[in-house]
């Protein structure tokens, strides 16, 4: 049975949670829900961090013009510059929280 740990939550943006038992991640953003293994989550976070928002040429940051692949076959995100920045900030915060908890676990010898 899953026991979830919240790494990020904002009712206007989305959430990132992690199961303490199976260690899978779940990302809820907009109307998309993505379940990822740990390695896929790390790769996806890095991919989003590597996306430079200024390289996308839309003049209006609200126009959806950016296609982001996901580790899930057949699923791509179609985002505006504003949404990409929002997703980036959400994942960066969740990743930092998760890594901080991993570090704390080294010192407490307790599962986090």
ABEGO torsion letter per residue (X at the ends): XBBBBBABBBAAAEBBBBBAAAGBBBBBBEABBBBBBAAAAAAAAAAAAABBAAABABABAABBABBBBBABBGBBBBBBAAAAAAAAAAAAAAAAAAAAAAAAAAAAGBBX
